[in-house]
Amino acid sequence: MLRVNPFETCPVYETEFMLFTLVKEEDAADLFECYTDPITKSHMNNDNCGGVWNIHGIEPVLGAIRSWNKVFKEKFFIRWSITNKPTNKVIGTIEIAPIPNTTRFLDGECKIGILRIDMISSCENESTFSEILNMVTNHFFDDFAIERILTKAEKIDTERVIALKNCKFSEVPDKSIIPYQDYYLKERL
């Protein structure tokens, strides 16, 4: 089977209620609302990202979008906007990045991807997380040639934890894979 390199043409994914497209500057206003939501900020996975993202205007969001797209062009990771199809509103982002971060997807060495999901709190529910996780596991193993997907969910993120368990992610009991806690793992079947 011939695989398309996701860094040559960023894949667009679609589920029943969501559309996932490469993040773009036009998404900044909706993403500003997401990233200034205090609940969203408390659920963000900033592990190995250089600290807490505390923004007070739209310019830092535009800067982040430019930075994410620069890293995409460097073929390191991809950040997609999540658009709620019924409202046509961007409700957050997802990202897949290589572990260890010294590797690149499709290089033959990277076998683990870390999934980050940032979503406005009004949409944080088990069914939305499950829809995202099912899309990810249906596509990312093949599209990024990885064997495992890691993602973070603290115990207080109950809706996310329920979705992870329902989608057959297992809690990582120690820091053997990544030097942080509260991670879940799904392996390619």
URRATA-V853566 format. One line per field, one symbol per residue. ss: DSSP state (@ for helix, = for strand, . for the rest). phi: phi as a letter, one per 30 degrees, with the letter a starting at -180 (. if undefined). A space follows every 10 residues. Layout:
ss = ???
phi = ???
This chain:
ss = .......... ..==...=== ==..@@@@@@ @@@@@..@@@ @@@....... .......@@@ @@@@@@@@@@ @@@...==== ====....== =========. .......... .========. @@@..@@@@@ @@@@@@@@@@ @@@....=== ==.....@@@ @@@@@@...= =......... ..=====..
phi = .dcdddcdbd dccbbecbbc beebeddedd dedddcddde edcdcceicj jdcbcbaded dddddddedd ddddicbbcc dccdddchcd clbbbbbdbd dccbeicicd bbccccbcbe ddcdbedddd dddddeddbd eddchccbbc acadeddedd deddddcidc dddbcdcbdb cicbbbced
